[in-house]
Amino acid sequence: MSDTNASEREQREQAHREATASRLFSGRVEFLLSAPQLKFLPDATVPEIAFCGRSNVGKSSLLNALTNRRAIARTSVTPGRTQELNFFEVGDPLRFRLVDMPGYGFAKAPVKVVERWKSLVKTYLRGRQVLARTLVLVDSRHGLKESDREMMTMLDEAAVGYRIVLTKTDKVKASALEKTAAAIADEARKHPAAFPELHLTSSEKGMGIAALRAAIVRDALGEEG
């Protein structure tokens, strides 16, 4: 098969994956519960996709964009508002869940509260058998911070595969974005659990949302979608 034919075939397959994912996310997507402790986690019956990132990285906005809802995940100008594991169910019948994790970095909370969040997150990531993939969100305006690297290392050690998602790409000039993305991709190659490809997204402009949505469905459900 020629390179041109292979490329066209991949484009068709990707378009099909995006359309399938769009139909799934246009159906039932509902908030299930918030879990402040592990004992409140829902039964581990379906695959889960976790979202993590620094406070104010745009996690709630990304969840809203992916699910085509305006406010299924709360957005706030106050970093660190998400203090629990928030679960959202996708599909009727239920196909998988999205998990909105507490932001890390500069959460406006007492030290003891932050430590409790950290413990909850670490235990969930290391021990949740149905966790299919984690998305590590990185603000494209700032690139990787030490807290992001700590999360990536923890996921490596837990053997939890993760995708790196750059957010707010519409806020960065193309040349700066290209430089930042290249630097992050180079660093990601040193992490065994990181996917080699980056996802560049803008919740406000919709850039990269369809492709990321398709990747989430593929991670959760495999090729059948």
Buried (B, 14 or more C-beta within 10 A) or exposed (E): EEEEEEEEEEEEEBEEBBEBBBEBBEEEBBBBEEBEEEEEBBEEEBBBBBBBBBBBBBBBBBBBBBBEBEEBBEBEEEBBBBBBBBBBBBBEEEBBBBBBBBBBBBBEBEEEBBEBBBEBBEEBBBEBEBBBBBBBBBBBBEBBBEBBEEBBEBBBEBEBBBBBBBBBBBBBEEEEBEEBBEEBBEBBEEBEBBBEEBBBBBBBEEBBBBBBBBBBBBBBBEEEB
